Amino acid sequence: MKIDRETHKSEAQVVLFINGQFPEKMPLLANFEKVYCTDGAYTKLLKNGIQPDLVSGDFDSLSVSEVNAETKIVETPDQNATDFEKILKIIIEEGFKSVAVYGCSGLEQDHFLGNLNSMLRHKDEIEIRCFDDFGFYFFAENYIEIIDFQDEIISLFPFPEAKNIYSEGVKYPLNGENLSITTRIGTRNTITGNIAEIRFSSGNLLLFVQSLNN
């Protein structure tokens, strides 16, 4: 897996807005095919001048009658899953392979933790990358190259653990260490080279890359 500053914002097929905190500067990513949103994000999206192609949810925070006629409505009343989880399933079932998410974090933090759980559950089915005012974050594959983010902050957060981690091109490299949420995590490192390489043998690793212009 490679993430290049010049191209990573043009890789998503779907741009998805959910009901967290939207970034102050929210340019749409390039070359996307669709804009989707959950019902809780719909009104905020319109205020930002963005008309979604599809809105989905249980419509407890938005009436179906409030949705513009050109927007497709998919009602998902199942209370055993979050609106983010349900719309991810829709995107996967439609055959898309990548999604960029705005509004995954911020506001109510229990929602943020639930969103991370949904990302983890579907990380092998679709590439999910979330954007906020501070950069972007995602669950890493077992080998990843991050290109042209020199001097940016990178954090490695085990979810709940990741084993046998090697990292190069960072200020504090790892050499086969394990990270665990209960013992040691890898936050606030710095990318020192043009290419930062990270690989690990097992577990789940959530990567945060600080990039104020994403």
N, C-alpha and C positions, 0 to 999 in steps of 0.2 A: 504494500500500500504506500502511495506517495501523496503528500500534500505540498503543493507548490503555491507560493503566495500569488503568483501571476494567474493561476488557473483554478484554484480551489473554489472560488466563488461562482464559477461558471459550470460546475459539474452537476449540480442538483437538477433533477427533472421536475420536481415539485417544490414549491415554496409553501410552507405551512405556517399559519399563525394560530397560536393557542393562547389561552387566557392568562398569561403571565404579564411581565413588564416588557413592553416593546422598547427597543433601543431608541435613544433620542434621534440618532441619525439612522434611518432605515431605508437605504436604497435597496430596491429589488435586485436579487442576484441575476446574473446574465444567463441567457440561453435556456431559461426554464420553460417548461411546457404548460404547467398549470399552477394556479394559486388556489389553495384550499385553506379553510379555517374551521375552527370549532365555533359553536353558537355563541360562547362567551366572548369570543374575540371579534365577532362580526361587526358590531357597531364601532368599535375602536378602529377597525380596519377601514371602514368607510370614511371615518374622520381623517384618516391619513391619505385619503384620495385613492384607495386601492379597492377595486371591485373583484371579489373572489369568484372563481368558477364553480366552487362547491362549498357548501356549509353543512356541517354535520354535528349531531349531538342529541341530547335528550330534550332540548329546547325548554329547559327550566329557567333560563335567563334571557330568553329571546322568543318572541312569538313567531311562528311560521309566517304569519301575515305580514311581518315587518321585513321579510327578505325580498329583495328585488326579483322580478320575474325572470331575469336572465341568469340568475344563480341557481344551480341545481341544489336541491334539498335532500339530504339523506338523514332520516330520523333513526336514532340508535338509542332506544329507551332502556337498554340493559343497564341496571344499576350495579352490576358486579364488575364493571370495568369503567375506567375513566374515559372522558371524551377524547383525550389524547390517544389512549390505547385503541379506542374504537376507530378513530380516523386513520391511525397507522395501519390497521388491518385493511381498511378500505383501499389505501394507497398501495399496499402490498398486493391485494387481490386484483387490482387493476394492472398489475405488471410492472410498476415503476421500481427502479433499483436504487434510487437515491432521493433524499429529501433534506431540505434545509429548513430549520425550525426557528422561528422567532417567538418569544414569549414563553420559553421553557422555564426560565428562572424568574426570580423577583416576586414581589407581592407575598402571597401566602406560601411559606416555605414548606409546609407539608405537601403542597401540590408539586413543588420542585422535586422533592424526594420521590413522590409517586411517578413523576415524569422520568426520572432517572431509571426507576424500576422498569417502566415500559420500554425505554431505550435498550436496556439490557436484555429484555425478553425477546426483542426483535432484531438485535444487532446482526445476527447471522442471515437474516432475510432481506434486509435493506440497509444501505448506508445512511446513517442519521447523523447530521452535524448541526449543532445548535449555536446560535449567534446572540450575543448581547453587547452591551456598551463596552465591555472589557476585552472581547475577543471571541473565541469559539471553543467548543468542547465536544468530545465524542468518545465512544468506546473504541479503543485501538485494536487492530488486528495484531497477531503475534509478532509481526515485523512491520515497521513503519519508518519511512523517511519523511522528514519535515524540512522543506527546502526554502531558503531565502527568508527566514525569520530570525536572522542573527540579531542578538542583543535583546530579544523578547523573552519574557518570563514563561516558563513551562512548568506545569505541575503534573505529577503522576499520582493519581489517587486510586489505591486498590479497592476493589468492590466485590467482596470484602477483602480479597487477597490476590496477589499475583506473585508467581515464583520464578526464580532464576532470571532476573532482569539484568540486561546489559544495555548501557546507554553510552553513546559517543557524541561528540560535538556539543557537550554541555559543560557548565562550570564544575558541577559535582557529579561525575559519572558513576554509574553503578556497574559492578563487576560480578554478576551472578547472585546478587542479593535478592531476598524476598521482601515484599512489602505486605503489610496487613493493617487493616483499619484499627485493630486492637493493640498493635505494637509500634509500627513505624510506617509513616507515609512519606511521599516524596514531593512535597509542595515547595514552590518558590525557588526553582532552579533557573538558570539562565542559559539560553542557547548561545554558544560561542562561535560556532562554525556556520558556514553556508548551508551545510547539511547536518541535521541532527538525526541520529539513528537510534531506534529503540526496539528491542526484541525481548520477548519473554516466553517461557515454555508453557505455562498454564495459568489459569485464573482469569480475572477480568481487570482491566486497567482503564480507568477513565482519565483522559488527557485534557488538560486545559492549556490553551495557548493564548497568552495575552497579546493582543494586537488591536490597538485602539482604532485603527482604520480597517480592522479585520482582514 
